[in-house]
């Protein structure tokens, strides 16, 4: 046998470091982002027909995602495979047989649906409603901040008219939560209201009226499983075009201009009865819809910790097809949210092929029905198709890789000990963590992390960051104005693919760190959201 040369300590250390570096490099996602983009290109292709929940295109997307999870070596986490069936009823308001009227002094003025106002199908409207209106400021009750916009008001049998934003000065996450449809209606219902009407201010709008009102033509969906209807007694929900808001305040002693100025200046808003009523007739159509979440499992290695689950989530559904748009009827949803699902697949591939696996189990969840009200994630968070205890959710939705990645925004980072692992991953990646630049848009409650939060689970959501007043802020604002929930969110738009790959690397590392921490993630003692953990 030949004698082997002896290595000195320096050579051994250097050799071992080189091996570790080679392994680490082999686990990294390619810097050019080509692999990530290939998933986006497939999911946002015209052949997927906009991936509307329950549609043939959505089913094709679900199969593609399941196949990629299988290729990554992940185990099925659904029901008899990778798919978790989710049953819905869809509801569409038949506008040609429905109507809204503003009644004042016995005189009815017809409101053109889609122009002055529209009825939301997110609430199951009663066939007929006629009720007086009361302006309730923001319509919020937050005892912790001694806020009660409904104090002293008579709302019994009435429609509460509110600004669909929050007052300045509240912490962003708490403000967003209090403005959720369920929380706001809980307060209004307890005060006796039978309906609601939302007024918007420009600073809180993501898109203009034309595109927002167009969404009313899409059917809404409801989970058929019991226990998910938090809008009982909500007989009508109206959204008012702010360009026509003044007519609702005629004769009240107040004006819409006065209200918007007070909000802009951070002054208290008055509350008062309006001199008009709403008369509504709603014709609706319902039908059953079957859709699916796609769930995959990377089993943890630690005998004790693998019973705890870290979820990585992203929604795969989008808005489908609108035949009325002749030039381009398909809502491809490249950024919203093929980008997030593509990141999910990339991270699954990275962790699935790594030489060592995390101690906790990591579950990858591509969920349905986000665009319908976070329904797929809500169902999974409350009826998980995997065994174990979910201890964290890291969510990706429209993370917006449309400029260079230098920083990230992590919604909810201040609320839990997830901040420790996320902060370490950001430092390793050379990324700054910036605060939410637009808390008035309530992004903390507008994607799937909120479903897990309401189930008591520490959660966070991730996006590309930008500094206030920067060119990147301008790019983001222009994208929202032109492409958000529009057919132009397609494969032709400019995208920073290497930045997206870096983002996947950062988030994959954060998930790995969370899954390997000795202690499970916990809400901070001072967090407002710790209360939902106690309710479980």
PEBELKA-V775822 format. One line per field, one symbol per residue. ss: DSSP state (H for helix, E for strand, C for the rest). psi: psi as a letter, one per 30 degrees, with the letter a starting at -180 (. if undefined). burial: I if it has 9 or more other ideal C-beta (glycine too) atoms within 8 Angstrom, else O. A space follows every 50 residues. Layout:
ss=???
psi=???
burial=???
This chain:
ss=CCCCCCCCHHHHHHHHHHHHHHHHHHHCCCCCCHHHHHHHHHHCCHHHHH HECCCHHHHHHHHHHHHHHHHCCCEECCCCCCEEEEEEEEEEECHHHCEE EEEECCEEEEECECCCEEECCCCCCCCEEEEEEEECCCCCEEHHHCEECC CCCCCCCCEEEEECCCCCCCCHHHHHHHCCHHHHHHHHHHCCCCEEEEEC CHHHCCCCHHHHHHHHHCCEEEECCCCCCCCCCCCEEEEECHHHCHHHHC CCCCCHHHHHHHHHCCCCCCCEEEEEEEEEECCEEEEEEEEEEEEEEECC CCCCHHHEEEEEEEECCECCECCCCCCCCECCCHHHHHHHHHHHHHHHHH HHCCCCCCCCEEEEEEECCHHHCCHHHHHHHHCCCCCCEEEEEEEECCCC CCCCCCEEEEECHHHECHHHHHHHHHHHHCCEEECCCCHHHCHHHCCCHH HHHHCCCCEEEEEECCCCCCHHHHHHHHHHHHCCCCCCCCCCCCCCHHHH HHHHHHHHHHHHHHHHCCCCCCECCCCCCHHHHHHC
psi=kkkkkkkleeeeeeeeeeeeeeeeeffkkkffgeeeeeeeeefglfffhg hkkfleeeeeeeeeeeeeeeefgklkgbjgafkjkkklklkkkjefgllk kkkkhfkkkkkjkfdellkkgfkjklekkkklkkkgcfhkjiefghkjff kgkjgjglkkklkhalllfkkeeeeeeffleeeeeeeeeffglfllkkkl leffkelleeeefefffkkllkkfklggjggkfjfkkkkkkffgfefffk gfglleeeeeeeeegglkklklklgllkkkkkklkllkkkakljklkjkl fkeefffkkkkklkkflbfbkjffjeejfkjeheeiheeeeeeeeeeeee efgkfkllelkkkkjjllgefghheeeeeeefikglkakkflkjkjjhfi iglkjfllkjkgffflgfeeeeeeeeeefhkkjlljfifffhffggaffe eeefggkklllklkllkkgleeeeeeeeeeeefkhlffiafflkkjeeee eeeeeeeeeeeeeeffkeklkkkkefkeffefeff.
burial=OOOOOOOOOOOIOOIOOOOOOOIOOOIIIOOOIOIIIOIIIIIIIOOIII IIIIIOIIIIIIOIIIOIIIOIOIOIIIOOOIIIOIIIIIIIIIOOOIOI IIIIOOOOIOIOIOIIIIIIIOIOIOOOIOIIIIIIIIIIIIOOOOIOII OOIOIOOIIIIIIIIIIOOIOIIIIIIIIIIOIIIIIIIOIIIIIIIIII IOOIIOIOOOIIIIIIOIOIIIIOOOOIOOIOOIIIIIIIIIOIIIIIII OIOIOIOOIIOIIOOOOOIIIIIIOIIIIIIIIIOOOOIIIIIIIIIIOI OOOOIIOIIIIIIIIIIIIIIIOOOOOOIIIIIIIIIIIIIIIIIIIIII IIOOOOOIIIIIIIIIIIIIOIIIIIIIIIIIOIIIOIOIIIIIIIIIII IIIOIOIIIIIIIOIIIIIOIIIIIIOOIOIOIIOIIOIOOIIIIOIIII IIIIIIIIIIIIIIIIIOOOOIIOIIOOIIOOIIIIIOIIIOIOIIIIII IIIIIIIIIIIIIIIOIOOOIOIIOOIIIIOIIOOO
